[in-house]
Amino acid sequence: MLANADPTPSPIAPAASSSATGSGTGDAVRFSFEVFPPRTDKGEAQFRGTVKRLTALRPSFISVTYGAGGSTRAVTRDIVASLVREAPVPAAAHLTCIGAPRQEVDAIAREYHAMGIRRLVALRGDPPEGPGETYLPHPEGYAYASDLVAGLRRIADFDISVGAYPEVHPQAESAAADLDALKRKMDAGAARAITQFFFDPAVFLRFRDRTRAAGIDRPLVPGLLPISNFDKAREFAGKCGASVPTALANRFAKVTGDAAAVRALALDVACELIDTLLRHGESVFHIYTLNQGQLVEDLCARFGHLPMPQTAN
Ligand SMILES: Cc1cc2nc3c(=O)[nH]c(=O)nc-3n(C[C@H](O)[C@H](O)[C@H](O)COP(=O)(O)OP(=O)(O)OC[C@H]3O[C@@H](n4cnc5c(N)ncnc54)[C@H](O)[C@@H]3O)c2cc1C
Protein backbone atom coordinates (compact mmCIF):
# COMPACT_ATOMS: atom_id res chain seq x y z
CA MET A 1 0.00 0.00 0.00
CA LEU A 2 1.08 3.61 -0.22
CA ALA A 3 2.47 5.22 2.89
CA ASN A 4 0.74 8.51 2.18
CA ALA A 5 -2.59 7.09 1.14
CA ASP A 6 -5.30 9.55 2.04
CA PRO A 7 -8.58 8.37 0.64
CA THR A 8 -10.70 11.44 1.46
CA PRO A 9 -13.57 9.05 0.87
CA SER A 10 -16.92 10.09 -0.41
CA PRO A 11 -19.50 10.15 2.40
CA ILE A 12 -20.60 6.66 3.25
CA ALA A 13 -24.25 5.96 2.87
CA PRO A 14 -26.14 3.67 5.27
CA ALA A 15 -25.54 -0.02 4.62
CA ALA A 16 -27.53 -1.14 1.63
CA SER A 17 -28.86 -4.63 1.13
CA SER A 18 -26.87 -6.56 -1.37
CA SER A 19 -26.56 -9.79 -3.21
CA ALA A 20 -23.05 -10.26 -1.93
CA THR A 21 -21.60 -13.58 -1.16
CA GLY A 22 -19.41 -13.81 1.93
CA SER A 23 -19.45 -17.57 2.15
CA GLY A 24 -16.70 -18.16 4.70
CA THR A 25 -17.81 -17.63 8.28
CA GLY A 26 -16.47 -17.05 11.77
CA ASP A 27 -13.14 -18.65 12.46
CA ALA A 28 -12.82 -19.92 8.88
CA VAL A 29 -11.64 -16.45 7.88
CA ARG A 30 -9.07 -14.34 9.73
CA PHE A 31 -8.43 -10.67 9.14
CA SER A 32 -5.70 -8.23 10.05
CA PHE A 33 -6.16 -4.50 9.52
CA GLU A 34 -3.86 -1.68 8.47
CA VAL A 35 -4.51 1.90 9.57
CA PHE A 36 -2.58 5.10 8.95
CA PRO A 37 -1.91 7.87 11.48
CA PRO A 38 -4.31 10.82 11.33
CA ARG A 39 -2.87 14.14 10.18
CA THR A 40 -5.03 16.59 12.13
CA ASP A 41 -6.52 16.94 15.62
CA LYS A 42 -9.98 16.48 14.17
CA GLY A 43 -8.72 13.42 12.35
CA GLU A 44 -7.31 12.11 15.60
CA ALA A 45 -10.71 11.98 17.36
CA GLN A 46 -12.21 10.21 14.36
CA PHE A 47 -9.25 7.86 14.19
CA ARG A 48 -9.71 6.76 17.79
CA GLY A 49 -13.33 5.89 17.05
CA THR A 50 -12.28 3.94 13.97
CA VAL A 51 -9.65 1.99 15.87
CA LYS A 52 -12.20 1.10 18.53
CA ARG A 53 -14.55 -0.26 15.89
CA LEU A 54 -11.77 -2.21 14.20
CA THR A 55 -10.55 -3.58 17.52
CA ALA A 56 -14.05 -4.81 18.33
CA LEU A 57 -13.82 -7.06 15.27
CA ARG A 58 -10.94 -8.91 16.97
CA PRO A 59 -8.49 -9.00 14.04
CA SER A 60 -5.27 -11.01 14.28
CA PHE A 61 -3.49 -7.67 14.58
CA ILE A 62 -3.82 -4.01 13.69
CA SER A 63 -0.82 -2.50 11.94
CA VAL A 64 0.02 1.20 11.86
CA THR A 65 1.83 2.64 8.85
CA TYR A 66 4.96 4.75 8.93
CA GLY A 67 4.58 7.90 6.82
CA ALA A 68 6.45 8.33 3.55
CA GLY A 69 10.09 9.13 4.17
CA GLY A 70 9.61 8.13 7.82
CA SER A 71 7.49 11.24 8.37
CA THR A 72 5.17 9.88 11.07
CA ARG A 73 7.76 8.35 13.35
CA ALA A 74 6.48 9.86 16.62
CA VAL A 75 2.81 9.58 15.85
CA THR A 76 3.11 5.98 14.63
CA ARG A 77 4.92 5.14 17.87
CA ASP A 78 2.28 6.88 20.01
CA ILE A 79 -0.58 5.12 18.27
CA VAL A 80 1.08 1.73 18.54
CA ALA A 81 1.83 2.43 22.21
CA SER A 82 -1.81 3.26 22.91
CA LEU A 83 -2.94 0.12 21.07
CA VAL A 84 -0.61 -1.96 23.20
CA ARG A 85 -1.94 -0.32 26.37
CA GLU A 86 -5.62 -0.27 25.55
CA ALA A 87 -6.59 -2.63 22.76
CA PRO A 88 -7.25 -6.32 23.34
CA VAL A 89 -5.65 -7.21 19.98
CA PRO A 90 -1.96 -7.26 19.02
CA ALA A 91 -0.50 -4.15 17.43
CA ALA A 92 2.12 -4.12 14.68
CA ALA A 93 4.33 -1.14 13.90
CA HIS A 94 5.48 -0.45 10.34
CA LEU A 95 9.12 0.55 10.15
CA THR A 96 11.05 1.71 7.08
CA CYS A 97 14.69 2.07 6.05
CA ILE A 98 14.33 5.38 4.32
CA GLY A 99 16.00 8.61 5.41
CA ALA A 100 17.61 7.33 8.60
CA PRO A 101 20.91 5.74 9.61
CA ARG A 102 20.82 2.18 10.87
CA GLN A 103 21.47 3.32 14.45
CA GLU A 104 18.33 5.42 14.47
CA VAL A 105 16.17 2.66 13.01
CA ASP A 106 17.61 0.18 15.51
CA ALA A 107 16.86 2.59 18.35
CA ILE A 108 13.22 2.77 17.29
CA ALA A 109 13.03 -1.01 17.15
CA ARG A 110 14.54 -1.29 20.63
CA GLU A 111 12.06 1.27 21.90
CA TYR A 112 9.23 -0.77 20.41
CA HIS A 113 10.54 -3.91 22.03
CA ALA A 114 10.75 -2.16 25.40
CA MET A 115 7.11 -1.08 24.96
CA GLY A 116 6.10 -4.70 24.51
CA ILE A 117 5.67 -4.58 20.74
CA ARG A 118 6.67 -7.83 19.13
CA ARG A 119 5.18 -7.41 15.66
CA LEU A 120 6.80 -5.26 13.01
CA VAL A 121 6.11 -4.71 9.32
CA ALA A 122 9.56 -4.07 7.82
CA LEU A 123 9.71 -2.05 4.60
CA ARG A 124 12.13 -0.12 2.49
CA GLY A 125 9.75 2.83 2.34
CA ASP A 126 9.06 5.33 -0.40
CA PRO A 127 10.34 8.89 -0.80
CA PRO A 128 7.86 11.51 0.47
CA GLU A 129 6.97 12.42 -3.14
CA GLY A 130 5.73 8.88 -3.75
CA PRO A 131 6.81 5.52 -5.14
CA GLY A 132 7.59 6.96 -8.59
CA GLU A 133 10.47 9.06 -7.25
CA THR A 134 14.03 7.79 -7.28
CA TYR A 135 14.94 6.00 -4.08
CA LEU A 136 18.35 6.68 -2.60
CA PRO A 137 19.39 4.67 0.44
CA HIS A 138 20.67 6.69 3.40
CA PRO A 139 24.50 6.42 3.27
CA GLU A 140 24.54 4.82 6.73
CA GLY A 141 21.14 3.24 6.48
CA TYR A 142 19.61 -0.11 5.63
CA ALA A 143 19.39 -0.08 1.84
CA TYR A 144 16.61 -2.62 1.32
CA ALA A 145 13.93 -4.28 3.38
CA SER A 146 15.93 -7.52 3.47
CA ASP A 147 18.76 -5.62 5.22
CA LEU A 148 16.26 -4.18 7.67
CA VAL A 149 14.78 -7.62 8.44
CA ALA A 150 18.28 -8.96 9.14
CA GLY A 151 19.02 -5.96 11.39
CA LEU A 152 15.77 -6.36 13.32
CA ARG A 153 16.40 -10.06 13.85
CA ARG A 154 19.73 -9.15 15.43
CA ILE A 155 17.91 -6.91 17.93
CA ALA A 156 15.14 -9.24 19.10
CA ASP A 157 12.93 -12.12 18.16
CA PHE A 158 10.33 -9.93 16.45
CA ASP A 159 7.47 -11.33 14.41
CA ILE A 160 8.24 -9.59 11.10
CA SER A 161 5.99 -9.12 8.10
CA VAL A 162 7.30 -7.82 4.77
CA GLY A 163 5.74 -6.56 1.55
CA ALA A 164 5.29 -8.61 -1.64
CA TYR A 165 4.23 -7.51 -5.10
CA PRO A 166 1.99 -9.81 -7.17
CA GLU A 167 2.29 -7.42 -10.13
CA VAL A 168 5.99 -6.70 -9.51
CA HIS A 169 7.32 -3.72 -7.56
CA PRO A 170 7.40 -0.67 -9.87
CA GLN A 171 11.16 -0.16 -9.39
CA ALA A 172 12.19 -3.80 -9.73
CA GLU A 173 14.70 -4.67 -12.42
CA SER A 174 12.52 -7.60 -13.46
CA ALA A 175 9.88 -9.94 -12.06
CA ALA A 176 12.59 -12.49 -11.33
CA ALA A 177 14.73 -9.92 -9.48
CA ASP A 178 11.71 -8.88 -7.44
CA LEU A 179 11.01 -12.49 -6.50
CA ASP A 180 14.66 -12.86 -5.47
CA ALA A 181 14.26 -9.75 -3.30
CA LEU A 182 11.23 -11.32 -1.62
CA LYS A 183 13.14 -14.56 -1.06
CA ARG A 184 15.97 -12.58 0.58
CA LYS A 185 13.49 -10.96 2.96
CA MET A 186 12.04 -14.34 3.93
CA ASP A 187 15.49 -15.90 4.27
CA ALA A 188 16.52 -12.99 6.50
CA GLY A 189 13.79 -14.01 8.95
CA ALA A 190 10.40 -12.62 7.94
CA ALA A 191 7.47 -14.65 9.23
CA ARG A 192 5.11 -13.75 6.39
CA ALA A 193 4.72 -11.53 3.37
CA ILE A 194 1.70 -9.28 2.92
CA THR A 195 0.93 -8.48 -0.69
CA GLN A 196 0.33 -5.15 -2.31
CA PHE A 197 -3.37 -4.89 -3.14
CA PHE A 198 -4.73 -6.41 -6.34
CA PHE A 199 -8.22 -6.62 -7.81
CA ASP A 200 -8.01 -9.79 -9.87
CA PRO A 201 -7.69 -13.01 -7.85
CA ALA A 202 -5.84 -14.66 -10.74
CA VAL A 203 -3.03 -12.13 -10.22
CA PHE A 204 -2.56 -13.33 -6.65
CA LEU A 205 -2.89 -17.01 -7.49
CA ARG A 206 -0.28 -16.84 -10.26
CA PHE A 207 2.07 -15.00 -7.92
CA ARG A 208 1.44 -17.56 -5.17
CA ASP A 209 2.48 -20.29 -7.60
CA ARG A 210 5.67 -18.39 -8.47
CA THR A 211 6.60 -17.85 -4.82
CA ARG A 212 6.05 -21.53 -4.02
CA ALA A 213 8.13 -22.53 -7.04
CA ALA A 214 10.89 -20.23 -5.75
CA GLY A 215 10.89 -22.11 -2.45
CA ILE A 216 9.10 -19.46 -0.38
CA ASP A 217 7.07 -21.52 2.02
CA ARG A 218 6.04 -19.01 4.67
CA PRO A 219 2.57 -17.46 4.49
CA LEU A 220 1.77 -15.07 1.68
CA VAL A 221 -1.13 -13.01 2.95
CA PRO A 222 -3.38 -11.33 0.36
CA GLY A 223 -3.56 -7.58 0.99
CA LEU A 224 -6.98 -6.26 0.00
CA LEU A 225 -8.16 -2.73 -0.61
CA PRO A 226 -11.94 -2.33 -0.31
CA ILE A 227 -12.88 0.29 -2.90
CA SER A 228 -14.91 3.02 -1.26
CA ASN A 229 -13.84 5.63 -3.79
CA PHE A 230 -13.07 4.16 -7.20
CA ASP A 231 -11.16 7.15 -8.58
CA LYS A 232 -8.87 7.22 -5.54
CA ALA A 233 -8.38 3.46 -5.71
CA ARG A 234 -7.42 3.75 -9.38
CA GLU A 235 -4.97 6.53 -8.52
CA PHE A 236 -3.33 4.41 -5.77
CA ALA A 237 -3.21 1.46 -8.14
CA GLY A 238 -1.42 3.55 -10.76
CA LYS A 239 1.23 4.55 -8.25
CA CYS A 240 1.68 1.03 -6.89
CA GLY A 241 1.69 -0.76 -10.24
CA ALA A 242 -1.55 -2.62 -9.52
CA SER A 243 -3.79 -3.23 -12.51
CA VAL A 244 -7.46 -2.32 -12.56
CA PRO A 245 -9.54 -4.75 -14.64
CA THR A 246 -11.78 -3.05 -17.21
CA ALA A 247 -14.75 -5.09 -16.00
CA LEU A 248 -14.26 -3.65 -12.52
CA ALA A 249 -14.04 -0.10 -13.85
CA ASN A 250 -17.22 -0.70 -15.83
CA ARG A 251 -19.09 -1.91 -12.75
CA PHE A 252 -18.14 1.22 -10.81
CA ALA A 253 -18.92 3.45 -13.80
CA LYS A 254 -22.51 2.21 -13.71
CA VAL A 255 -23.04 3.42 -10.14
CA THR A 256 -21.19 6.75 -10.30
CA GLY A 257 -22.92 9.38 -8.19
CA ASP A 258 -25.08 6.92 -6.24
CA ALA A 259 -23.35 6.63 -2.85
CA ALA A 260 -25.51 3.74 -1.62
CA ALA A 261 -24.92 1.77 -4.81
CA VAL A 262 -21.17 2.48 -4.70
CA ARG A 263 -21.07 1.22 -1.16
CA ALA A 264 -23.01 -1.95 -1.96
CA LEU A 265 -20.76 -2.61 -4.96
CA ALA A 266 -17.61 -2.01 -2.89
CA LEU A 267 -18.76 -4.68 -0.47
CA ASP A 268 -19.75 -7.09 -3.23
CA VAL A 269 -16.42 -6.69 -5.01
CA ALA A 270 -14.42 -7.25 -1.82
CA CYS A 271 -16.54 -10.27 -0.88
CA GLU A 272 -16.22 -11.79 -4.34
CA LEU A 273 -12.44 -11.46 -4.17
CA ILE A 274 -12.28 -13.04 -0.72
CA ASP A 275 -14.69 -15.81 -1.72
CA THR A 276 -12.57 -16.74 -4.71
CA LEU A 277 -9.41 -16.78 -2.63
CA LEU A 278 -11.15 -18.88 0.03
CA ARG A 279 -12.04 -21.40 -2.65
CA HIS A 280 -8.34 -21.50 -3.52
CA GLY A 281 -7.24 -22.26 0.00
CA GLU A 282 -6.59 -18.81 1.46
CA SER A 283 -8.15 -17.97 4.82
CA VAL A 284 -6.11 -15.04 6.18
CA PHE A 285 -6.51 -11.56 4.72
CA HIS A 286 -4.89 -8.19 5.43
CA ILE A 287 -7.26 -5.29 4.87
CA TYR A 288 -5.95 -1.86 3.89
CA THR A 289 -8.73 -0.14 5.80
CA LEU A 290 -7.89 3.47 4.84
CA ASN A 291 -9.28 4.15 8.34
CA GLN A 292 -12.83 3.36 7.26
CA GLY A 293 -14.43 1.56 10.17
CA GLN A 294 -17.91 1.19 8.78
CA LEU A 295 -16.89 -0.35 5.47
CA VAL A 296 -14.58 -2.82 7.17
CA GLU A 297 -17.23 -3.65 9.75
CA ASP A 298 -19.74 -4.41 7.00
CA LEU A 299 -17.20 -6.48 5.11
CA CYS A 300 -16.29 -8.52 8.17
CA ALA A 301 -19.96 -9.03 9.01
CA ARG A 302 -20.37 -10.80 5.67
CA PHE A 303 -17.85 -13.35 6.91
CA GLY A 304 -19.40 -13.81 10.33
CA HIS A 305 -17.13 -11.42 12.21
CA LEU A 306 -19.37 -9.20 14.32
CA PRO A 307 -18.10 -6.55 16.76
CA MET A 308 -17.52 -7.87 20.28
CA PRO A 309 -20.01 -5.98 22.49
CA GLN A 310 -17.54 -5.18 25.28
CA THR A 311 -15.28 -3.14 23.00
CA ALA A 312 -17.77 -1.83 20.48
CA ASN A 313 -18.49 1.50 22.17
C1 LIG B 1 2.00 -4.42 3.24
C2 LIG B 1 2.68 -3.14 2.88
C3 LIG B 1 2.77 -2.13 3.84
C4 LIG B 1 3.44 -0.93 3.55
N1 LIG B 1 3.55 0.04 4.52
C5 LIG B 1 4.31 1.14 4.29
C6 LIG B 1 4.57 2.10 5.32
O1 LIG B 1 4.05 1.98 6.44
N2 LIG B 1 5.36 3.16 5.04
C7 LIG B 1 5.94 3.33 3.81
O2 LIG B 1 6.68 4.31 3.61
N3 LIG B 1 5.72 2.44 2.79
C8 LIG B 1 4.91 1.36 3.02
N4 LIG B 1 4.70 0.45 2.01
C9 LIG B 1 5.23 0.74 0.68
C10 LIG B 1 6.67 0.26 0.50
O3 LIG B 1 7.52 0.99 1.35
C11 LIG B 1 7.03 0.47 -0.95
O4 LIG B 1 6.32 -0.40 -1.76
C12 LIG B 1 8.50 0.45 -1.25
O5 LIG B 1 8.70 1.04 -2.54
C13 LIG B 1 9.11 -0.95 -1.28
O6 LIG B 1 9.18 -1.46 -0.03
P1 LIG B 1 9.69 -2.98 0.19
O7 LIG B 1 9.82 -3.15 1.64
O8 LIG B 1 8.83 -3.93 -0.52
O9 LIG B 1 11.11 -2.87 -0.49
P2 LIG B 1 12.23 -3.92 -0.89
O10 LIG B 1 11.87 -5.31 -0.61
O11 LIG B 1 13.53 -3.41 -0.33
O12 LIG B 1 12.25 -3.74 -2.47
C14 LIG B 1 12.24 -2.45 -3.06
C15 LIG B 1 12.70 -2.52 -4.49
O13 LIG B 1 14.10 -2.80 -4.52
C16 LIG B 1 14.36 -4.02 -5.21
N5 LIG B 1 15.42 -4.67 -4.44
C17 LIG B 1 15.33 -5.31 -3.26
N6 LIG B 1 16.54 -5.71 -2.85
C18 LIG B 1 17.43 -5.30 -3.78
C19 LIG B 1 18.84 -5.38 -3.91
N7 LIG B 1 19.61 -5.99 -2.99
N8 LIG B 1 19.42 -4.84 -5.02
C20 LIG B 1 18.68 -4.21 -5.95
N9 LIG B 1 17.32 -4.10 -5.87
C21 LIG B 1 16.72 -4.62 -4.80
C22 LIG B 1 13.04 -4.77 -5.22
O14 LIG B 1 12.92 -5.65 -6.32
C23 LIG B 1 12.04 -3.62 -5.31
O15 LIG B 1 11.95 -3.16 -6.63
C24 LIG B 1 4.01 -0.73 2.26
C25 LIG B 1 3.88 -1.75 1.28
C26 LIG B 1 3.25 -2.94 1.59
C27 LIG B 1 3.13 -4.02 0.54
The ligand as an SDF file (V2000), in Angstrom:
LIG
                    3D

 53 58  0  0  0  0  0  0  0  0999 V2000
    1.9970   -4.4240    3.2380 C   0  0  0  0  0  0  0  0  0  0  0  0
    2.6790   -3.1360    2.8830 C   0  0  0  0  0  0  0  0  0  0  0  0
    2.7730   -2.1260    3.8390 C   0  0  0  0  0  0  0  0  0  0  0  0
    3.4450   -0.9260    3.5460 C   0  0  0  0  0  0  0  0  0  0  0  0
    3.5540    0.0440    4.5230 N   0  0  0  0  0  0  0  0  0  0  0  0
    4.3070    1.1430    4.2930 C   0  0  0  0  0  0  0  0  0  0  0  0
    4.5690    2.1040    5.3240 C   0  0  0  0  0  0  0  0  0  0  0  0
    4.0550    1.9820    6.4420 O   0  0  0  0  0  0  0  0  0  0  0  0
    5.3600    3.1620    5.0370 N   0  0  0  0  0  0  0  0  0  0  0  0
    5.9430    3.3290    3.8070 C   0  0  0  0  0  0  0  0  0  0  0  0
    6.6770    4.3080    3.6080 O   0  0  0  0  0  0  0  0  0  0  0  0
    5.7160    2.4400    2.7900 N   0  0  0  0  0  0  0  0  0  0  0  0
    4.9070    1.3650    3.0170 C   0  0  0  0  0  0  0  0  0  0  0  0
    4.7000    0.4500    2.0100 N   0  0  0  0  0  0  0  0  0  0  0  0
    5.2270    0.7450    0.6770 C   0  0  0  0  0  0  0  0  0  0  0  0
    6.6670    0.2570    0.5000 C   0  0  0  0  0  0  0  0  0  0  0  0
    7.5210    0.9910    1.3490 O   0  0  0  0  0  0  0  0  0  0  0  0
    7.0300    0.4740   -0.9460 C   0  0  0  0  0  0  0  0  0  0  0  0
    6.3170   -0.4010   -1.7600 O   0  0  0  0  0  0  0  0  0  0  0  0
    8.5030    0.4520   -1.2530 C   0  0  0  0  0  0  0  0  0  0  0  0
    8.6960    1.0370   -2.5380 O   0  0  0  0  0  0  0  0  0  0  0  0
    9.1090   -0.9460   -1.2780 C   0  0  0  0  0  0  0  0  0  0  0  0
    9.1840   -1.4600   -0.0280 O   0  0  0  0  0  0  0  0  0  0  0  0
    9.6860   -2.9840    0.1940 P   0  0  0  0  0  0  0  0  0  0  0  0
    9.8200   -3.1520    1.6390 O   0  0  0  0  0  0  0  0  0  0  0  0
    8.8270   -3.9260   -0.5230 O   0  0  0  0  0  0  0  0  0  0  0  0
   11.1140   -2.8660   -0.4870 O   0  0  0  0  0  0  0  0  0  0  0  0
   12.2310   -3.9150   -0.8930 P   0  0  0  0  0  0  0  0  0  0  0  0
   11.8660   -5.3080   -0.6070 O   0  0  0  0  0  0  0  0  0  0  0  0
   13.5260   -3.4090   -0.3300 O   0  0  0  0  0  0  0  0  0  0  0  0
   12.2500   -3.7440   -2.4690 O   0  0  0  0  0  0  0  0  0  0  0  0
   12.2350   -2.4530   -3.0550 C   0  0  0  0  0  0  0  0  0  0  0  0
   12.7010   -2.5240   -4.4900 C   0  0  0  0  0  0  0  0  0  0  0  0
   14.0980   -2.8010   -4.5200 O   0  0  0  0  0  0  0  0  0  0  0  0
   14.3590   -4.0170   -5.2090 C   0  0  0  0  0  0  0  0  0  0  0  0
   15.4220   -4.6740   -4.4420 N   0  0  0  0  0  0  0  0  0  0  0  0
   15.3310   -5.3070   -3.2590 C   0  0  0  0  0  0  0  0  0  0  0  0
   16.5400   -5.7150   -2.8500 N   0  0  0  0  0  0  0  0  0  0  0  0
   17.4260   -5.2990   -3.7800 C   0  0  0  0  0  0  0  0  0  0  0  0
   18.8400   -5.3800   -3.9090 C   0  0  0  0  0  0  0  0  0  0  0  0
   19.6060   -5.9870   -2.9880 N   0  0  0  0  0  0  0  0  0  0  0  0
   19.4200   -4.8410   -5.0200 N   0  0  0  0  0  0  0  0  0  0  0  0
   18.6810   -4.2090   -5.9480 C   0  0  0  0  0  0  0  0  0  0  0  0
   17.3240   -4.1000   -5.8730 N   0  0  0  0  0  0  0  0  0  0  0  0
   16.7200   -4.6240   -4.8000 C   0  0  0  0  0  0  0  0  0  0  0  0
   13.0390   -4.7710   -5.2180 C   0  0  0  0  0  0  0  0  0  0  0  0
   12.9230   -5.6490   -6.3190 O   0  0  0  0  0  0  0  0  0  0  0  0
   12.0450   -3.6190   -5.3060 C   0  0  0  0  0  0  0  0  0  0  0  0
   11.9470   -3.1550   -6.6300 O   0  0  0  0  0  0  0  0  0  0  0  0
    4.0080   -0.7280    2.2550 C   0  0  0  0  0  0  0  0  0  0  0  0
    3.8810   -1.7460    1.2780 C   0  0  0  0  0  0  0  0  0  0  0  0
    3.2490   -2.9410    1.5850 C   0  0  0  0  0  0  0  0  0  0  0  0
    3.1290   -4.0180    0.5440 C   0  0  0  0  0  0  0  0  0  0  0  0
  1  2  1  0
  2  3  1  0
  2 52  2  0
  3  4  2  0
  4  5  1  0
  4 50  1  0
  5  6  2  0
  6  7  1  0
  6 13  1  0
  7  8  2  0
  7  9  1  0
  9 10  1  0
 10 11  2  0
 10 12  1  0
 12 13  2  0
 13 14  1  0
 14 15  1  0
 14 50  1  0
 15 16  1  0
 16 17  1  0
 16 18  1  0
 18 19  1  0
 18 20  1  0
 20 21  1  0
 20 22  1  0
 22 23  1  0
 23 24  1  0
 24 25  2  0
 24 26  1  0
 24 27  1  0
 27 28  1  0
 28 29  2  0
 28 30  1  0
 28 31  1  0
 31 32  1  0
 32 33  1  0
 33 34  1  0
 33 48  1  0
 34 35  1  0
 35 36  1  0
 35 46  1  0
 36 37  1  0
 36 45  1  0
 37 38  2  0
 38 39  1  0
 39 40  1  0
 39 45  2  0
 40 41  1  0
 40 42  2  0
 42 43  1  0
 43 44  2  0
 44 45  1  0
 46 47  1  0
 46 48  1  0
 48 49  1  0
 50 51  2  0
 51 52  1  0
 52 53  1  0
M  END
$$$$
